[in-house]
């Protein structure tokens, strides 16, 4: 079974965000498990050192992974996959790893350490999305790719 863990900065999301993520997470059969690990973001103030906050949040994210995990960092400079390319990637990952982690950073993005640890840097789009919404989009895209691989009619 492939386990995918989305590790993200930010807790206490609006209920519609939680419902959106949970709607896709529950749709998988027993061959794929989608989980969400939320990390409390560090409070930002007018004179906060944003680089230091980004590094501290990155350290908290890195504590949530195991050495054998395959890490995918969501980053605006990463590879953009089409839906079918993402499905092919998920098939490849499923054949080679049991645990995959997606990193979604906070408002300043991912720390340098998280980006260096990543096996792949992946861009959802050239558009900028609100961080809470990204977890829902990632869950939906993983589900869509999974349905393509399983010849389910969801992706028409």
MDTraj code that builds the backbone (N, CA, C; nanometers):
import mdtraj as md
import numpy as np

residues = "UNK UNK UNK UNK UNK UNK UNK UNK UNK UNK UNK UNK UNK UNK UNK UNK UNK UNK UNK UNK UNK UNK UNK UNK UNK UNK UNK UNK UNK UNK UNK UNK UNK UNK UNK UNK UNK UNK UNK UNK UNK UNK UNK UNK UNK UNK UNK UNK UNK UNK UNK UNK UNK UNK UNK UNK UNK UNK UNK UNK UNK UNK UNK UNK UNK UNK UNK UNK UNK UNK UNK UNK UNK UNK UNK UNK UNK UNK UNK UNK UNK UNK UNK UNK UNK UNK UNK UNK UNK UNK UNK UNK UNK UNK UNK UNK UNK UNK UNK UNK UNK UNK UNK UNK UNK UNK UNK UNK UNK UNK UNK UNK UNK UNK UNK UNK UNK UNK UNK UNK UNK UNK UNK UNK UNK UNK UNK UNK UNK UNK UNK UNK UNK UNK UNK UNK UNK UNK UNK UNK UNK UNK UNK UNK UNK UNK UNK UNK UNK UNK UNK UNK UNK UNK UNK UNK".split()
xyz = np.array([
    [0.0839, -0.1177, 0.0000],
    [0.0000, 0.0000, 0.0000],
    [0.0888, 0.1246, 0.0000],
    [0.0502, 0.2207, -0.0811],
    [0.1210, 0.3478, -0.0864],
    [0.0599, 0.4426, 0.0154],
    [0.1447, 0.5006, 0.0981],
    [0.1000, 0.6010, 0.1953],
    [0.1544, 0.7363, 0.1525],
    [0.0632, 0.8315, 0.1371],
    [0.1016, 0.9675, 0.1019],
    [0.0641, 1.0575, 0.2181],
    [0.1617, 1.1305, 0.2667],
    [0.1402, 1.2216, 0.3783],
    [0.1660, 1.3643, 0.3304],
    [0.0658, 1.4478, 0.3441],
    [0.0816, 1.5891, 0.3131],
    [0.1183, 1.6587, 0.4438],
    [0.2396, 1.7129, 0.4485],
    [0.2886, 1.7820, 0.5670],
    [0.2837, 1.9314, 0.5373],
    [0.2053, 2.0035, 0.6165],
    [0.1795, 2.1427, 0.5845],
    [0.1861, 2.2323, 0.7072],
    [0.2278, 2.3550, 0.6841],
    [0.2259, 2.4560, 0.7900],
    [0.0845, 2.5126, 0.7968],
    [0.0291, 2.5161, 0.9154],
    [-0.1027, 2.5749, 0.9353],
    [-0.2022, 2.4767, 0.9949],
    [-0.2618, 2.5170, 1.1048],
    [-0.3665, 2.4397, 1.1716],
    [-0.4901, 2.5275, 1.1829],
    [-0.5954, 2.4681, 1.2344],
    [-0.7208, 2.5409, 1.2579],
    [-0.7717, 2.6079, 1.1307],
    [-0.7838, 2.5285, 1.0282],
    [-0.8321, 2.5775, 0.8996],
    [-0.9841, 2.5944, 0.9030],
    [-1.0380, 2.6755, 0.8130],
    [-1.1835, 2.6858, 0.8029],
    [-1.2437, 2.5476, 0.7737],
    [-1.3645, 2.5263, 0.8186],
    [-1.4276, 2.3948, 0.8041],
    [-1.4368, 2.3524, 0.6576],
    [-1.4589, 2.4465, 0.5669],
    [-1.4707, 2.4080, 0.4261],
    [-1.3390, 2.3530, 0.3711],
    [-1.2258, 2.3982, 0.4246],
    [-1.0956, 2.3425, 0.3846],
    [-1.0851, 2.1987, 0.4352],
    [-1.1181, 2.1763, 0.5622],
    [-1.1135, 2.0412, 0.6188],
    [-1.2075, 1.9473, 0.5436],
    [-1.3277, 1.9932, 0.5135],
    [-1.4241, 1.9110, 0.4407],
    [-1.3720, 1.8774, 0.3012],
    [-1.3128, 1.9750, 0.2352],
    [-1.2591, 1.9512, 0.1016],
    [-1.1494, 1.8463, 0.1025],
    [-1.0549, 1.8602, 0.1947],
    [-0.9468, 1.7613, 0.2027],
    [-1.0032, 1.6238, 0.2363],
    [-1.0877, 1.6162, 0.3379],
    [-1.1426, 1.4880, 0.3828],
    [-1.2260, 1.4197, 0.2754],
    [-1.2945, 1.4994, 0.1929],
    [-1.3746, 1.4420, 0.0846],
    [-1.2880, 1.3596, -0.0097],
    [-1.1712, 1.4107, -0.0445],
    [-1.0835, 1.3349, -0.1341],
    [-1.0091, 1.2245, -0.0607],
    [-0.9659, 1.2495, 0.0610],
    [-0.8889, 1.1493, 0.1356],
    [-0.9683, 1.0213, 0.1578],
    [-1.0990, 1.0315, 0.1740],
    [-1.1806, 0.9118, 0.2021],
    [-1.2125, 0.8306, 0.0766],
    [-1.1877, 0.8834, -0.0396],
    [-1.2265, 0.8170, -0.1647],
    [-1.1336, 0.7046, -0.2082],
    [-1.0139, 0.6968, -0.1529],
    [-0.9173, 0.5969, -0.1979],
    [-0.9533, 0.4592, -0.1448],
    [-0.9218, 0.3574, -0.2245],
    [-0.9390, 0.2202, -0.1771],
    [-0.8194, 0.1834, -0.0902],
    [-0.8111, 0.0592, -0.0549],
    [-0.7081, 0.0159, 0.0412],
    [-0.5662, 0.0174, -0.0160],
    [-0.5480, 0.0477, -0.1445],
    [-0.4119, 0.0476, -0.2000],
    [-0.3404, 0.1824, -0.1878],
    [-0.4131, 0.2854, -0.1425],
    [-0.3516, 0.4163, -0.1232],
    [-0.4159, 0.4842, -0.0030],
    [-0.3318, 0.5342, 0.0846],
    [-0.3792, 0.6050, 0.2045],
    [-0.3252, 0.7473, 0.2000],
    [-0.4158, 0.8451, 0.2120],
    [-0.3777, 0.9863, 0.2103],
    [-0.3981, 1.0444, 0.3494],
    [-0.2909, 1.0995, 0.4058],
    [-0.2945, 1.1578, 0.5403],
    [-0.2513, 1.3034, 0.5348],
    [-0.2892, 1.3754, 0.6390],
    [-0.2532, 1.5159, 0.6520],
    [-0.1869, 1.5374, 0.7873],
    [-0.0690, 1.5968, 0.7857],
    [-0.0004, 1.6353, 0.9085],
    [0.0094, 1.7864, 0.9097],
    [-0.0588, 1.8477, 1.0046],
    [-0.0594, 1.9934, 1.0163],
    [0.0376, 2.0359, 1.1255],
    [0.1160, 2.1378, 1.0952],
    [0.2120, 2.1926, 1.1902],
    [0.1701, 2.3359, 1.2210],
    [0.1618, 2.3669, 1.3476],
    [0.1216, 2.5013, 1.3879],
    [0.2224, 2.6025, 1.3357],
    [0.1708, 2.7035, 1.2664],
    [0.2620, 2.8066, 1.2161],
    [0.3052, 2.8980, 1.3308],
    [0.4250, 2.9491, 1.3160],
    [0.4784, 3.0428, 1.4153],
    [0.4149, 3.1788, 1.3893],
    [0.3736, 3.2437, 1.4974],
    [0.3093, 3.3752, 1.4841],
    [0.4067, 3.4753, 1.4235],
    [0.3533, 3.5572, 1.3357],
    [0.4308, 3.6617, 1.2718],
    [0.3846, 3.7961, 1.3255],
    [0.4822, 3.8806, 1.3550],
    [0.4544, 4.0157, 1.4032],
    [0.5201, 4.1148, 1.3081],
    [0.4952, 4.2405, 1.3304],
    [0.5453, 4.3460, 1.2420],
    [0.6968, 4.3355, 1.2201],
    [0.7726, 4.3107, 1.3234],
    [0.9186, 4.3069, 1.3132],
    [0.9757, 4.1654, 1.3189],
    [0.8961, 4.0660, 1.2861],
    [0.9427, 3.9268, 1.2907],
    [1.0528, 3.9029, 1.1886],
    [1.1445, 3.8156, 1.2254],
    [1.2485, 3.7712, 1.1335],
    [1.1892, 3.6558, 1.0520],
    [1.1375, 3.6871, 0.9346],
    [1.0641, 3.5894, 0.8544],
    [1.1524, 3.4748, 0.8067],
    [1.2775, 3.5020, 0.7803],
    [1.3705, 3.3964, 0.7376],
    [1.3905, 3.2959, 0.8511],
    [1.4044, 3.3458, 0.9732],
    [1.4216, 3.2583, 1.0890],
    [1.2947, 3.1759, 1.1131],
    [1.1797, 3.2384, 1.0995],
    [1.0527, 3.1656, 1.1156],
    [1.0422, 3.0556, 1.0105],
    [1.0770, 3.0876, 0.8867],
    [1.0736, 2.9891, 0.7788],
    [1.1641, 2.8703, 0.8118],
    [1.2834, 2.8977, 0.8645],
    [1.3770, 2.7913, 0.9010],
    [1.3227, 2.7070, 1.0165],
    [1.2642, 2.7707, 1.1158],
    [1.2092, 2.6976, 1.2306],
    [1.0914, 2.6102, 1.1883],
    [1.0053, 2.6625, 1.1037],
    [0.8930, 2.5825, 1.0549],
    [0.9446, 2.4652, 0.9708],
    [1.0495, 2.4900, 0.8931],
    [1.1112, 2.3828, 0.8149],
    [1.1654, 2.2720, 0.9027],
    [1.2284, 2.3087, 1.0143],
    [1.2789, 2.2076, 1.1072],
    [1.1647, 2.1221, 1.1634],
    [1.0523, 2.1854, 1.1936],
    [0.9366, 2.1104, 1.2439],
    [0.8844, 2.0136, 1.1370],
    [0.8874, 2.0544, 1.0115],
    [0.8429, 1.9669, 0.9028],
    [0.9371, 1.8480, 0.8876],
    [1.0670, 1.8753, 0.8930],
    [1.1652, 1.7689, 0.8743],
    [1.1582, 1.6635, 0.9843],
    [1.1110, 1.7023, 1.1020],
    [1.0958, 1.6060, 1.2119],
    [0.9825, 1.5069, 1.1868],
    [0.8977, 1.5346, 1.0906],
    [0.7819, 1.4496, 1.0624],
    [0.8087, 1.3421, 0.9578],
    [0.9295, 1.3403, 0.9015],
    [0.9599, 1.2423, 0.7971],
    [1.0531, 1.1346, 0.8498],
    [1.0581, 1.0252, 0.7751],
    [1.1497, 0.9157, 0.8037],
    [1.2573, 0.9121, 0.6956],
    [1.3745, 0.8545, 0.7251],
    [1.4835, 0.8542, 0.6259],
    [1.4463, 0.7887, 0.4928],
    [1.3570, 0.6901, 0.4939],
    [1.3216, 0.6193, 0.3707],
    [1.2088, 0.6857, 0.2916],
    [1.1522, 0.7951, 0.3412],
    [1.0434, 0.8627, 0.2720],
    [1.0918, 0.9321, 0.1454],
    [1.0066, 0.9334, 0.0446],
    [1.0310, 1.0081, -0.0780],
    [0.9651, 1.1433, -0.0590],
    [1.0413, 1.2512, -0.0730],
    [0.9942, 1.3850, -0.0392],
    [0.9681, 1.4675, -0.1655],
    [0.8501, 1.5270, -0.1695],
    [0.8118, 1.6151, -0.2796],
    [0.7830, 1.7519, -0.2191],
    [0.8596, 1.8510, -0.2591],
    [0.8419, 1.9872, -0.2083],
    [0.7596, 2.0670, -0.3082],
    [0.6515, 2.1251, -0.2616],
    [0.5760, 2.2151, -0.3472],
    [0.6489, 2.3482, -0.3505],
    [0.6885, 2.3874, -0.4703],
    [0.7713, 2.5059, -0.4876],
    [0.7402, 2.5683, -0.6233],
    [0.7261, 2.6988, -0.6255],
    [0.6893, 2.7676, -0.7494],
    [0.7903, 2.7471, -0.8623],
    [0.9118, 2.7068, -0.8302],
    [1.0142, 2.6846, -0.9317],
    [1.0291, 2.5376, -0.9683],
    [0.9384, 2.4547, -0.9180],
    [0.9467, 2.3115, -0.9431],
    [0.8922, 2.2706, -1.0794],
    [0.8921, 2.1420, -1.1028],
    [0.8409, 2.0828, -1.2264],
    [0.6889, 2.0946, -1.2274],
    [0.6341, 2.1310, -1.3413],
    [0.4888, 2.1308, -1.3582],
    [0.4524, 2.0052, -1.4373],
    [0.3665, 1.9224, -1.3797],
    [0.3194, 1.8020, -1.4466],
    [0.1788, 1.8242, -1.5000],
    [0.1487, 1.7627, -1.6133],
    [0.0097, 1.7543, -1.6553],
    [-0.0566, 1.6491, -1.5664],
    [-0.1859, 1.6373, -1.5750],
    [-0.2565, 1.5371, -1.4943],
    [-0.2086, 1.3965, -1.5285],
    [-0.1923, 1.3675, -1.6565],
    [-0.1469, 1.2343, -1.6958],
    [-0.0018, 1.2097, -1.6554],
    [0.0814, 1.3115, -1.6616],
    [0.2199, 1.2975, -1.6150],
    [0.2238, 1.2725, -1.4652],
    [0.1368, 1.3401, -1.3908],
    [0.1305, 1.3157, -1.2466],
    [0.0868, 1.1729, -1.2190],
    [-0.0090, 1.1235, -1.2950],
    [-0.0522, 0.9834, -1.2783],
    [0.0647, 0.8884, -1.3028],
    [0.1435, 0.9139, -1.4073],
    [0.2610, 0.8306, -1.4345],
    [0.3617, 0.8382, -1.3204],
    [0.3812, 0.9587, -1.2661],
    [0.4729, 0.9748, -1.1534],
    [0.4243, 0.8964, -1.0319],
    [0.2960, 0.9061, -1.0021],
    [0.2412, 0.8324, -0.8874],
    [0.2596, 0.6829, -0.9074],
    [0.2401, 0.6342, -1.0285],
    [0.2643, 0.4922, -1.0568],
    [0.4106, 0.4570, -1.0302],
    [0.5005, 0.5413, -1.0762],
    [0.6442, 0.5189, -1.0532],
    [0.6751, 0.5203, -0.9035],
    [0.6219, 0.6191, -0.8323],
    [0.6465, 0.6266, -0.6883],
    [0.5896, 0.5048, -0.6178],
    [0.4717, 0.4611, -0.6572],
    [0.4082, 0.3449, -0.5940],
    [0.4942, 0.2195, -0.6128],
    [0.5597, 0.2089, -0.7281],
    [0.6441, 0.0930, -0.7568],
    [0.7770, 0.0964, -0.6809],
    [0.8190, 0.2152, -0.6370],
    [0.9528, 0.2289, -0.5787],
    [0.9572, 0.2714, -0.4321],
    [0.8495, 0.3238, -0.3795],
    [0.8471, 0.3695, -0.2411],
    [0.7143, 0.3342, -0.1757],
    [0.7172, 0.3186, -0.0450],
    [0.5946, 0.2932, 0.0308],
    [0.5384, 0.4199, 0.0921],
    [0.6273, 0.5159, 0.1184],
    [0.5860, 0.6391, 0.1857],
    [0.6337, 0.7601, 0.1066],
    [0.5379, 0.8466, 0.0761],
    [0.5675, 0.9702, 0.0053],
    [0.5180, 1.0854, 0.0908],
    [0.5969, 1.1906, 0.0993],
    [0.5565, 1.3091, 0.1747],
    [0.5600, 1.4304, 0.0828],
    [0.4503, 1.5058, 0.0840],
    [0.4439, 1.6342, 0.0160],
    [0.4641, 1.7420, 0.1208],
    [0.5563, 1.8342, 0.0966],
    [0.5781, 1.9491, 0.1851],
    [0.5054, 2.0709, 0.1287],
    [0.4196, 2.1318, 0.2097],
    [0.3563, 2.2589, 0.1750],
    [0.4004, 2.3590, 0.2805],
    [0.4732, 2.4607, 0.2393],
    [0.5275, 2.5587, 0.3326],
    [0.4247, 2.6598, 0.3789],
    [0.4698, 2.7496, 0.4619],
    [0.3864, 2.8575, 0.5128],
    [0.3885, 2.9761, 0.4179],
    [0.3500, 3.0934, 0.4661],
    [0.3419, 3.2126, 0.3807],
    [0.4728, 3.2488, 0.3102],
    [0.5863, 3.2181, 0.3717],
    [0.7159, 3.2492, 0.3092],
    [0.7677, 3.1340, 0.2240],
    [0.6931, 3.0270, 0.2145],
    [0.7388, 2.9114, 0.1383],
    [0.8181, 2.8157, 0.2253],
    [0.8841, 2.7222, 0.1604],
    [0.9612, 2.6206, 0.2316],
    [1.1017, 2.6691, 0.2638],
    [1.1564, 2.6183, 0.3721],
    [1.2934, 2.6519, 0.4099],
    [1.3916, 2.5904, 0.3109],
    [1.5109, 2.6446, 0.3088],
    [1.6173, 2.5907, 0.2243],
    [1.6420, 2.4446, 0.2564],
    [1.6385, 2.4086, 0.3854],
    [1.6633, 2.2706, 0.4268],
    [1.5578, 2.1760, 0.3715],
    [1.4311, 2.2171, 0.3725],
    [1.3237, 2.1336, 0.3172],
    [1.3424, 2.1162, 0.1669],
    [1.3776, 2.2234, 0.0980],
    [1.3987, 2.2147, -0.0465],
    [1.5180, 2.1254, -0.0799],
    [1.6225, 2.1323, 0.0021],
    [1.7405, 2.0478, -0.0211],
    [1.7104, 1.9012, 0.0073],
    [1.6249, 1.8739, 0.1034],
    [1.5904, 1.7366, 0.1400],
    [1.4994, 1.6706, 0.0361],
    [1.4279, 1.7512, -0.0401],
    [1.3296, 1.6996, -0.1347],
    [1.3946, 1.6214, -0.2482],
    [1.3302, 1.5117, -0.2852],
    [1.3710, 1.4352, -0.4022],
    [1.3250, 1.5040, -0.5309],
    [1.2096, 1.5714, -0.5218],
    [1.1521, 1.6428, -0.6358],
    [1.0931, 1.7734, -0.5859],
    [1.1051, 1.8759, -0.6681],
    [1.0346, 2.0027, -0.6434],
    [0.9232, 2.0099, -0.7466],
    [0.8009, 2.0279, -0.6988],
    [0.6819, 2.0196, -0.7816],
    [0.6031, 2.1491, -0.7715],
    [0.5666, 2.2072, -0.8858],
    [0.4844, 2.3281, -0.8900],
    [0.3439, 2.2882, -0.9347],
    [0.2444, 2.3248, -0.8561],
    [0.1066, 2.2978, -0.8968],
    [0.0698, 2.3783, -1.0203],
    [0.1207, 2.4993, -1.0276],
    [0.0833, 2.5919, -1.1333],
    [0.1751, 2.7124, -1.1238],
    [0.1715, 2.7966, -1.2242],
    [0.2420, 2.9232, -1.2138],
    [0.1587, 3.0240, -1.1360],
    [0.0337, 2.9897, -1.1089],
    [-0.0523, 3.0752, -1.0282],
    [-0.0145, 3.0630, -0.8809],
    [-0.0503, 3.1620, -0.8009],
    [-0.0297, 3.1571, -0.6568],
    [-0.1631, 3.1247, -0.5908],
    [-0.1640, 3.0247, -0.5030],
    [-0.2845, 2.9830, -0.4324],
    [-0.2691, 3.0110, -0.2833],
    [-0.3799, 3.0336, -0.2128],
    [-0.3727, 3.0455, -0.0670],
    [-0.3253, 2.9115, -0.0086],
    [-0.2373, 2.9183, 0.0896],
    [-0.1810, 2.7952, 0.1453],
    [-0.2862, 2.6965, 0.1950],
    [-0.3927, 2.7397, 0.2618],
    [-0.4934, 2.6412, 0.3033],
    [-0.5554, 2.5668, 0.1852],
    [-0.5775, 2.6363, 0.0761],
    [-0.6407, 2.5744, -0.0400],
    [-0.5490, 2.4736, -0.1084],
    [-0.4188, 2.4922, -0.0978],
    [-0.3233, 2.4032, -0.1647],
    [-0.3424, 2.2594, -0.1189],
    [-0.3677, 2.2367, 0.0088],
    [-0.3850, 2.0984, 0.0562],
    [-0.5045, 2.0317, -0.0107],
    [-0.6096, 2.1078, -0.0371],
    [-0.7275, 2.0524, -0.1049],
    [-0.6939, 2.0236, -0.2513],
    [-0.6254, 2.1162, -0.3160],
    [-0.5881, 2.0966, -0.4568],
    [-0.4966, 1.9752, -0.4720],
    [-0.3987, 1.9611, -0.3842],
    [-0.3074, 1.8463, -0.3911],
    [-0.3849, 1.7168, -0.3713],
    [-0.4750, 1.7136, -0.2725],
    [-0.5551, 1.5927, -0.2480],
    [-0.6384, 1.5577, -0.3712],
    [-0.7005, 1.6593, -0.4322],
    [-0.7830, 1.6331, -0.5509],
    [-0.6977, 1.5836, -0.6663],
    [-0.5823, 1.6422, -0.6875],
    [-0.4972, 1.6003, -0.7983],
    [-0.4411, 1.4596, -0.7787],
    [-0.4091, 1.4243, -0.6554],
    [-0.3653, 1.2870, -0.6273],
    [-0.4804, 1.1912, -0.6541],
    [-0.5997, 1.2286, -0.6106],
    [-0.7170, 1.1444, -0.6363],
    [-0.7414, 1.1313, -0.7865],
    [-0.7350, 1.2416, -0.8583],
    [-0.7580, 1.2391, -1.0036],
    [-0.6559, 1.1467, -1.0709],
    [-0.5295, 1.1583, -1.0344],
    [-0.4254, 1.0724, -1.0914],
    [-0.4518, 0.9260, -1.0574],
    [-0.4920, 0.9010, -0.9340],
    [-0.5231, 0.7641, -0.8915],
    [-0.6389, 0.7064, -0.9737],
    [-0.7413, 0.7892, -1.0029],
    [-0.8543, 0.7394, -1.0826],
    [-0.8112, 0.7073, -1.2252],
    [-0.7185, 0.7845, -1.2799],
    [-0.6662, 0.7535, -1.4134],
    [-0.5969, 0.6184, -1.4116],
    [-0.5137, 0.5961, -1.3112],
    [-0.4410, 0.4692, -1.3005],
    [-0.5345, 0.3503, -1.2813],
    [-0.6477, 0.3747, -1.2169],
    [-0.7432, 0.2670, -1.1884],
    [-0.8615, 0.2646, -1.2858],
    [-0.8500, 0.3401, -1.3941],
    [-0.9527, 0.3440, -1.4985],
    [-1.0914, 0.3740, -1.4431],
    [-1.0941, 0.4651, -1.3477],
    [-1.2187, 0.5125, -1.2879],
    [-1.2688, 0.6310, -1.3716],
    [-1.3996, 0.6473, -1.3866],
    [-1.4509, 0.7528, -1.4752],
    [-1.4410, 0.8960, -1.4216],
    [-1.3859, 0.9187, -1.3037],
    [-1.3788, 1.0536, -1.2475],
    [-1.3149, 1.1527, -1.3436],
    [-1.2012, 1.1141, -1.4046],
    [-1.1312, 1.2038, -1.4975],
    [-1.1817, 1.1750, -1.6388],
    [-1.2673, 1.2597, -1.6865],
    [-1.3235, 1.2388, -1.8210],
    [-1.2675, 1.3413, -1.9163],
])
top = md.Topology()
chain = top.add_chain()
for i, resn in enumerate(residues, 1):
    res = top.add_residue(resn, chain, resSeq=i)
    for name in ("N", "CA", "C"):
        top.add_atom(name, md.element.get_by_symbol(name[0]), res)
traj = md.Trajectory(xyz[None], top)
